[in-house]
Amino acid sequence: MPRFITLTLRDGKPVDLNVDMIGSIGEPGEDGLTKVGHLTHNNGGFPIKETKAVILKKIKESKII
């Protein structure tokens, strides 16, 4: 069963990501956004407002839905 976390895109909109499909989590870039690589996203990943530490915490706390 999938586990999803909700993160915040650059424009402030929420995005729900299946944690089992996250391929990478980068460090914040010059724009202050964290790049989350998703296995089905073909243009480099999602620019996310949350920090890497917050994303990892959300993944750890995620539950099967």
N, C-alpha and C positions, 0 to 999 in steps of 0.2 A: 504494500500500500504506500502511496506517495506521502511525503511530508512537505508542506509548503511553508515558506516564510514570506512576510510582506515587507518590502523595502520601498524606498522613496526615490523616484527618478529625478533627474535634473530639474524638470519642470514642476516638481512637487506632487506629481501623480503617483499613486501607489502601483506597485507591480508585485504579483505573487509568483514566486519562483519555487520550483520543485527542488529541494536541496540535493536530491540524488542526481540532478542534471547540472549542478554547478561544477564547472571544470577548473575554475581558477578564481582567486580573489587577489587583486593587485593592491598596491599601496596608492594612497591618494596622489593624483596628478597635480599639475600647476593650478588647475581649476578647483582643487579641493575635493574632487569627486573620486570615489573608489570604483574601479572597473571590475565588474563581476562577469567573468566568462561563463557562458551557458552553452551546453553542448549543442543546442539547436539554434543558436543565434549566430548568424554568419558574418556579422560586421564588427567583430571585436569585443562584443559584450555590452553590458548595460552600465551606463554611468550612474552611480548610486550615491546618494548623499550620506548614508551611514558609513561609519569607519569600519575598517577590517575587524577590529575587536568587537564591535556591536554586531556585525554580521555573523561572526563565529559564535557569539553568545546566543543569537537567535537560532542558529542551526542546532547548537547543543540542546536548547530548550524546546525545539520543535517536536511535535507529536504526530503520530500517524493519524490521518483523517480518513 
